[in-house]
Amino acid sequence: MRTRKFVLSESIKALFDFVGEVEDATEWFQIQEALSPPLRKDLCGTIFERNIRGPTTLFVQWISSEDVEFMQTILAPDGNDNHNKADYNSGTVSPLDQPSTSNEHLASFSPCSEQEETVQKTNLQTILSLLSAKIDDDSPTSNQINVVRDYKGNTHNILRSTVQAFSRRRFNLGARLDVIFVDDTKVAEGAVDCGGPTREYLRLLLKAVQQSSIFVGPENSKRLRLDSEALHKGLYRQISQMISVCIILGGMGPHFFSEKLFLQVCGKPTRPATLDEVDDETFKEMLCKIKEAETLPEAKAAIDLAEDCLSIIGAFRSISTLKQRDMLVQSAVEYYVDGRCNVALQQFVDGFNTLGLLQEMQTHTDLFRIIFVEDKKPLRSSDLTSLFEVNLSDQDTYKRELETRTLCFWRDWIIDVEAEERNSYRFETT
């Protein structure tokens, strides 16, 4: 084991030079972290640009002299730094499939300062991959979730089964789920298709969470609603844990948070509450009458009518100006929308601590917005085209000709829809 401190802004070549000082080592080698793609010795740039974060243990794979010529053709530098893991795990080069675990082939380093230790991660996929790497692949019995589909669209069964599982004393949020769908005849399907049931379950779970009693507001812009029973049972924490599991384990985001709720979870400043956010129609009507009063006597009369409701939230007081009237209304709105939900919000935020997700959300708020808040970017023909991978028949066959002709028709059609040349069609409704 060889150890040395590096500044993460140093050139990656400095690290390669240090590793290459081993006696009797070949000139060609690669280094890598566990769960990371190998780094070739001919790459350039700085250390932190290679997603190395200290202190880190690096595995060194030496390449024998007879394999050098072959490896040079496989790993020839092309100026592109985007070498993904599949390039090295395809099975073509067997010596690189597993890192060397011999102590003489290990090197580690630590950063020189705490500032270097907290290098910013700028890629959402990388962040989620690192969080997912913390998941234990062994699924304990307590992580088995037995669910029943409700073909009438009612998601109550999914949420109830999940709450029951998450409430088990031995349930492990850091381990894989074992999802079993049980049909009406109570025949278990089991997770026999390498995660298919789990993906379907997570998708249905997010829909059930969206419809749960702790949220209120438009379908794609939900905010927290105070539910005293849910607060007492810890449902706010459990639901945010469910969302965390969906994101980390399945890569699925809720996409229904309001901008304000998302910022509250991330601990960021939010805009003041408005009358539109008051979901109690009776109380909202009382506040509107106070706010819309044109004279001071009318405002006082409206306040007297709302005395009981205002007294409960501590907002009832006498006024002598219309400006004080506006301040009274605003304080009542802010307490109703935000103040009384503070404890519920704290419980909700606490659940996102699952596997370190909350810290990443607070650090990279802009990156995570896209998976929590509805993406209002319009759907384009290029988006649809990128969703499909075309498998064509052999060249110079009649079947291939028909397939390419159909592909042209398909691409022309989605371009026409985007251009609204066919008024009866829209991407959102097609």
WOMOKA-V687499 format. One record per residue. N is the residue number from 1. PHI is phi in whole degrees, -180 to 180 (* if undefined). PSI is psi as a letter, one per 20 degrees, with the letter a starting at -180 (999 if undefined). Layout:
n=N phi=PHI psi=PSI
n=N phi=PHI psi=PSI
This chain:
n=1 phi=* psi=p
n=2 phi=-114 psi=p
n=3 phi=-127 psi=p
n=4 phi=-158 psi=q
n=5 phi=-89 psi=p
n=6 phi=-126 psi=q
n=7 phi=-85 psi=p
n=8 phi=-66 psi=i
n=9 phi=-85 psi=i
n=10 phi=-67 psi=r
n=11 phi=-66 psi=q
n=12 phi=-61 psi=h
n=13 phi=-63 psi=h
n=14 phi=-64 psi=h
n=15 phi=-69 psi=g
n=16 phi=-63 psi=g
n=17 phi=-63 psi=h
n=18 phi=-65 psi=g
n=19 phi=-66 psi=h
n=20 phi=-76 psi=i
n=21 phi=-78 psi=i
n=22 phi=-63 psi=p
n=23 phi=-67 psi=q
n=24 phi=63 psi=j
n=25 phi=-92 psi=q
n=26 phi=-75 psi=r
n=27 phi=-72 psi=h
n=28 phi=-94 psi=p
n=29 phi=-157 psi=r
n=30 phi=-135 psi=q
n=31 phi=-125 psi=q
n=32 phi=-162 psi=q
n=33 phi=-83 psi=r
n=34 phi=-61 psi=q
n=35 phi=69 psi=j
n=36 phi=-122 psi=q
n=37 phi=-65 psi=q
n=38 phi=-64 psi=q
n=39 phi=-110 psi=p
n=40 phi=-76 psi=q
n=41 phi=-72 psi=i
n=42 phi=-102 psi=j
n=43 phi=-79 psi=r
n=44 phi=-124 psi=a
n=45 phi=99 psi=a
n=46 phi=-95 psi=r
n=47 phi=-66 psi=g
n=48 phi=-71 psi=i
n=49 phi=-69 psi=i
n=50 phi=-97 psi=j
n=51 phi=61 psi=k
n=52 phi=-95 psi=p
n=53 phi=-127 psi=p
n=54 phi=-87 psi=r
n=55 phi=-72 psi=p
n=56 phi=-138 psi=q
n=57 phi=-96 psi=p
n=58 phi=-111 psi=p
n=59 phi=-95 psi=p
n=60 phi=-111 psi=p
n=61 phi=-112 psi=o
n=62 phi=-84 psi=q
n=63 phi=-113 psi=p
n=64 phi=-65 psi=q
n=65 phi=-61 psi=h
n=66 phi=-73 psi=i
n=67 phi=-96 psi=i
n=68 phi=-62 psi=g
n=69 phi=-61 psi=g
n=70 phi=-66 psi=g
n=71 phi=-68 psi=h
n=72 phi=-64 psi=h
n=73 phi=-74 psi=h
n=74 phi=-74 psi=g
n=75 phi=-110 psi=k
n=76 phi=-60 psi=p
n=77 phi=-65 psi=p
n=78 phi=-120 psi=j
n=79 phi=81 psi=i
n=80 phi=-107 psi=p
n=81 phi=-87 psi=i
n=82 phi=-88 psi=m
n=83 phi=-89 psi=o
n=84 phi=-93 psi=r
n=85 phi=-63 psi=h
n=86 phi=-64 psi=h
n=87 phi=-62 psi=h
n=88 phi=-106 psi=i
n=89 phi=-117 psi=k
n=90 phi=-77 psi=i
n=91 phi=96 psi=i
n=92 phi=-71 psi=h
n=93 phi=-115 psi=n
n=94 phi=-65 psi=h
n=95 phi=-62 psi=i
n=96 phi=-99 psi=i
n=97 phi=-68 psi=h
n=98 phi=-127 psi=p
n=99 phi=-71 psi=q
n=100 phi=-69 psi=p
n=101 phi=-112 psi=j
n=102 phi=-70 psi=p
n=103 phi=-60 psi=h
n=104 phi=-72 psi=i
n=105 phi=-108 psi=j
n=106 phi=-106 psi=q
n=107 phi=-139 psi=q
n=108 phi=-139 psi=r
n=109 phi=-149 psi=r
n=110 phi=-129 psi=q
n=111 phi=-72 psi=r
n=112 phi=-83 psi=i
n=113 phi=-145 psi=r
n=114 phi=-66 psi=h
n=115 phi=-63 psi=g
n=116 phi=-70 psi=h
n=117 phi=-70 psi=h
n=118 phi=-104 psi=l
n=119 phi=-66 psi=p
n=120 phi=-72 psi=p
n=121 phi=-95 psi=p
n=122 phi=-109 psi=j
n=123 phi=-120 psi=p
n=124 phi=-63 psi=h
n=125 phi=-62 psi=h
n=126 phi=-65 psi=g
n=127 phi=-61 psi=g
n=128 phi=-67 psi=h
n=129 phi=-65 psi=g
n=130 phi=-67 psi=h
n=131 phi=-68 psi=g
n=132 phi=-65 psi=h
n=133 phi=-66 psi=i
n=134 phi=-80 psi=i
n=135 phi=-71 psi=p
n=136 phi=-79 psi=p
n=137 phi=-70 psi=h
n=138 phi=-78 psi=p
n=139 phi=-98 psi=o
n=140 phi=-71 psi=r
n=141 phi=-59 psi=h
n=142 phi=-68 psi=i
n=143 phi=-94 psi=j
n=144 phi=-78 psi=p
n=145 phi=-119 psi=o
n=146 phi=-97 psi=o
n=147 phi=-129 psi=q
n=148 phi=-124 psi=p
n=149 phi=-70 psi=q
n=150 phi=-115 psi=o
n=151 phi=-74 psi=i
n=152 phi=-90 psi=j
n=153 phi=91 psi=j
n=154 phi=-81 psi=p
n=155 phi=-98 psi=j
n=156 phi=-61 psi=g
n=157 phi=-62 psi=g
n=158 phi=-62 psi=g
n=159 phi=-67 psi=g
n=160 phi=-64 psi=g
n=161 phi=-64 psi=h
n=162 phi=-70 psi=g
n=163 phi=-60 psi=g
n=164 phi=-62 psi=g
n=165 phi=-69 psi=g
n=166 phi=-67 psi=i
n=167 phi=-86 psi=i
n=168 phi=-65 psi=q
n=169 phi=-62 psi=h
n=170 phi=-99 psi=j
n=171 phi=-64 psi=p
n=172 phi=-114 psi=o
n=173 phi=-67 psi=i
n=174 phi=-93 psi=j
n=175 phi=-122 psi=r
n=176 phi=-63 psi=q
n=177 phi=-92 psi=q
n=178 phi=-115 psi=n
n=179 phi=-92 psi=p
n=180 phi=-127 psi=o
n=181 phi=-84 psi=p
n=182 phi=-115 psi=o
n=183 phi=-80 psi=a
n=184 phi=-64 psi=h
n=185 phi=-95 psi=j
n=186 phi=61 psi=k
n=187 phi=-100 psi=o
n=188 phi=-75 psi=p
n=189 phi=-83 psi=g
n=190 phi=78 psi=r
n=191 phi=-90 psi=m
n=192 phi=-95 psi=i
n=193 phi=-115 psi=k
n=194 phi=58 psi=l
n=195 phi=104 psi=i
n=196 phi=-56 psi=g
n=197 phi=-58 psi=h
n=198 phi=-65 psi=g
n=199 phi=-64 psi=g
n=200 phi=-64 psi=g
n=201 phi=-63 psi=g
n=202 phi=-63 psi=h
n=203 phi=-64 psi=g
n=204 phi=-67 psi=h
n=205 phi=-65 psi=g
n=206 phi=-62 psi=h
n=207 phi=-66 psi=g
n=208 phi=-66 psi=g
n=209 phi=-62 psi=g
n=210 phi=-59 psi=h
n=211 phi=-94 psi=j
n=212 phi=-73 psi=r
n=213 phi=-74 psi=i
n=214 phi=-85 psi=i
n=215 phi=-113 psi=q
n=216 phi=-147 psi=q
n=217 phi=118 psi=a
n=218 phi=-57 psi=q
n=219 phi=-54 psi=g
n=220 phi=-111 psi=k
n=221 phi=-150 psi=m
n=222 phi=-82 psi=q
n=223 phi=-130 psi=r
n=224 phi=-72 psi=q
n=225 phi=-117 psi=p
n=226 phi=-78 psi=o
n=227 phi=-128 psi=o
n=228 phi=-62 psi=h
n=229 phi=-67 psi=g
n=230 phi=-63 psi=h
n=231 phi=-65 psi=g
n=232 phi=-64 psi=h
n=233 phi=-85 psi=i
n=234 phi=76 psi=k
n=235 phi=-68 psi=h
n=236 phi=-61 psi=g
n=237 phi=-67 psi=g
n=238 phi=-64 psi=g
n=239 phi=-68 psi=h
n=240 phi=-68 psi=h
n=241 phi=-66 psi=h
n=242 phi=-62 psi=g
n=243 phi=-63 psi=g
n=244 phi=-61 psi=g
n=245 phi=-64 psi=g
n=246 phi=-61 psi=h
n=247 phi=-72 psi=g
n=248 phi=-77 psi=g
n=249 phi=-82 psi=h
n=250 phi=-114 psi=i
n=251 phi=67 psi=k
n=252 phi=-111 psi=p
n=253 phi=-100 psi=q
n=254 phi=-69 psi=g
n=255 phi=60 psi=k
n=256 phi=-129 psi=j
n=257 phi=-73 psi=q
n=258 phi=-72 psi=q
n=259 phi=-58 psi=h
n=260 phi=-67 psi=g
n=261 phi=-63 psi=g
n=262 phi=-61 psi=g
n=263 phi=-67 psi=h
n=264 phi=-63 psi=g
n=265 phi=-63 psi=h
n=266 phi=-81 psi=i
n=267 phi=74 psi=k
n=268 phi=-101 psi=q
n=269 phi=-62 psi=q
n=270 phi=-128 psi=r
n=271 phi=-73 psi=q
n=272 phi=-63 psi=q
n=273 phi=-67 psi=q
n=274 phi=-123 psi=r
n=275 phi=-60 psi=h
n=276 phi=-64 psi=h
n=277 phi=-86 psi=i
n=278 phi=-79 psi=o
n=279 phi=-91 psi=i
n=280 phi=-85 psi=o
n=281 phi=-63 psi=h
n=282 phi=-65 psi=g
n=283 phi=-66 psi=h
n=284 phi=-62 psi=g
n=285 phi=-64 psi=h
n=286 phi=-63 psi=g
n=287 phi=-67 psi=h
n=288 phi=-63 psi=g
n=289 phi=-64 psi=h
n=290 phi=-65 psi=g
n=291 phi=-67 psi=h
n=292 phi=-87 psi=i
n=293 phi=-63 psi=p
n=294 phi=-90 psi=h
n=295 phi=-125 psi=r
n=296 phi=-64 psi=g
n=297 phi=-61 psi=h
n=298 phi=-65 psi=h
n=299 phi=-65 psi=g
n=300 phi=-64 psi=h
n=301 phi=-64 psi=g
n=302 phi=-67 psi=h
n=303 phi=-67 psi=h
n=304 phi=-62 psi=h
n=305 phi=-66 psi=h
n=306 phi=-99 psi=j
n=307 phi=-56 psi=g
n=308 phi=-60 psi=g
n=309 phi=-67 psi=g
n=310 phi=-68 psi=h
n=311 phi=-67 psi=h
n=312 phi=-60 psi=h
n=313 phi=-97 psi=j
n=314 phi=75 psi=k
n=315 phi=-108 psi=i
n=316 phi=-77 psi=p
n=317 phi=-162 psi=r
n=318 phi=-81 psi=q
n=319 phi=-128 psi=q
n=320 phi=-126 psi=i
n=321 phi=-142 psi=r
n=322 phi=-69 psi=h
n=323 phi=-66 psi=g
n=324 phi=-66 psi=h
n=325 phi=-59 psi=g
n=326 phi=-65 psi=h
n=327 phi=-66 psi=h
n=328 phi=-63 psi=g
n=329 phi=-63 psi=g
n=330 phi=-65 psi=g
n=331 phi=-66 psi=h
n=332 phi=-66 psi=g
n=333 phi=-65 psi=g
n=334 phi=-65 psi=h
n=335 phi=-69 psi=g
n=336 phi=-65 psi=g
n=337 phi=-81 psi=g
n=338 phi=-111 psi=g
n=339 phi=-58 psi=g
n=340 phi=-74 psi=i
n=341 phi=-99 psi=j
n=342 phi=-60 psi=g
n=343 phi=-65 psi=g
n=344 phi=-63 psi=g
n=345 phi=-64 psi=g
n=346 phi=-61 psi=g
n=347 phi=-65 psi=g
n=348 phi=-64 psi=g
n=349 phi=-65 psi=h
n=350 phi=-59 psi=h
n=351 phi=-66 psi=h
n=352 phi=-79 psi=i
n=353 phi=-70 psi=i
n=354 phi=-54 psi=o
n=355 phi=57 psi=k
n=356 phi=82 psi=j
n=357 phi=-65 psi=g
n=358 phi=-60 psi=g
n=359 phi=-60 psi=g
n=360 phi=-67 psi=h
n=361 phi=-64 psi=g
n=362 phi=-71 psi=h
n=363 phi=-80 psi=h
n=364 phi=-122 psi=l
n=365 phi=-57 psi=g
n=366 phi=-63 psi=h
n=367 phi=-69 psi=h
n=368 phi=-83 psi=i
n=369 phi=-57 psi=h
n=370 phi=-65 psi=h
n=371 phi=-100 psi=i
n=372 phi=-107 psi=h
n=373 phi=-102 psi=q
n=374 phi=-57 psi=p
n=375 phi=-82 psi=o
n=376 phi=-90 psi=j
n=377 phi=-66 psi=p
n=378 phi=-65 psi=q
n=379 phi=-74 psi=p
n=380 phi=-114 psi=r
n=381 phi=-62 psi=h
n=382 phi=-64 psi=h
n=383 phi=-64 psi=g
n=384 phi=-67 psi=h
n=385 phi=-61 psi=h
n=386 phi=-72 psi=i
n=387 phi=-76 psi=h
n=388 phi=-114 psi=q
n=389 phi=-110 psi=o
n=390 phi=-87 psi=p
n=391 phi=-108 psi=o
n=392 phi=-97 psi=q
n=393 phi=-73 psi=r
n=394 phi=-63 psi=q
n=395 phi=-61 psi=q
n=396 phi=62 psi=k
n=397 phi=-119 psi=q
n=398 phi=-65 psi=h
n=399 phi=-64 psi=h
n=400 phi=-63 psi=h
n=401 phi=-63 psi=g
n=402 phi=-64 psi=h
n=403 phi=-66 psi=g
n=404 phi=-67 psi=h
n=405 phi=-66 psi=g
n=406 phi=-63 psi=h
n=407 phi=-62 psi=h
n=408 phi=-64 psi=g
n=409 phi=-59 psi=g
n=410 phi=-61 psi=g
n=411 phi=-68 psi=h
n=412 phi=-63 psi=h
n=413 phi=-65 psi=g
n=414 phi=-71 psi=h
n=415 phi=-68 psi=g
n=416 phi=-63 psi=h
n=417 phi=-64 psi=g
n=418 phi=-61 psi=h
n=419 phi=-79 psi=i
n=420 phi=57 psi=k
n=421 phi=-75 psi=h
n=422 phi=-111 psi=n
n=423 phi=-62 psi=i
n=424 phi=-84 psi=i
n=425 phi=-120 psi=q
n=426 phi=-142 psi=q
n=427 phi=-57 psi=h
n=428 phi=-68 psi=h
n=429 phi=-116 psi=i
n=430 phi=-92 psi=999
